[in-house]
Amino acid sequence: MTVAATSEKYTRQANRYLLYTILGLAAGIITRLSDFFPYDSLWSFSSIATLFGFWIVTVTLVIYFSDSNCNAAINVLLYLLNMNLSFYLLQYILGFYMPRFFNDGFQWNLFMFYNVLAVVCSVISFVLYNWNKENKWSSFLYALPVSGLAAETIGVGIYLSEHQMYLFQFVFNLTGLVVLGGLFFRNAANKSVFAVTLATITATMFSLFYFPFL
């Protein structure tokens, strides 16, 4: 590989890291500003950051558009760390001007907790990227994020029917489920493993994390 080609490769990768940094900052700002919307309304726009659907879809897309295990881990880490930073920093700044955002200072405990969680998600992303390798595990890995999204979509759908809340989250989750589910099912080398994993993990996650709160 020539020096020019190597330089171009590093420049392209640096631009991708910058892109995911900007996307993370934007995601944190958008989800924090969603707090201006009422929580207990039909659409419940302020629920974007409180449920998992938004994070499952966006992190899965970051992994999908990465080009290696290491880059997937780094891209997800940059996305989540910068999202976390802008989310809590904006709350701290708004707290000087708006009572609804008032707090006793920067929420370091939550900020550090979600930074640790970002590192965990980065490690998971490194593993999930192996879905691009055609082996017996790829179809199983493809089904994992779709299963989490399916479980929440079912839970949010039931809650919506009973309480007339979370319509936006339900529509977002359902759209993500159809798009990612269809894409990953098509890519899965073993459709049966994908389907069985999807059904099993969805039922398990729904029973453990959503059914008790309905």
Secondary structure, 3 states (H helix, E strand, C coil): CCHHHHHHHHHHHHHHHHHHHHHHHHHHHHHHHHHHCCCCCCCCHHHCCCCCHHHHHHHHHHHHCCCCHHHHHHHHHHHHHHHHHHHHHHHHHHCCCCHHHCCCCCCHHHHHHHHHHHHHHHHHHHHHHHHHCCCCCHHHHHHHHHHHHHHHHHHHHHHHHHHCCCHHHHHHHHHHHHHHHHHHHHHCCCHHHHHHHHHHHHHHHHHHHHHHHC
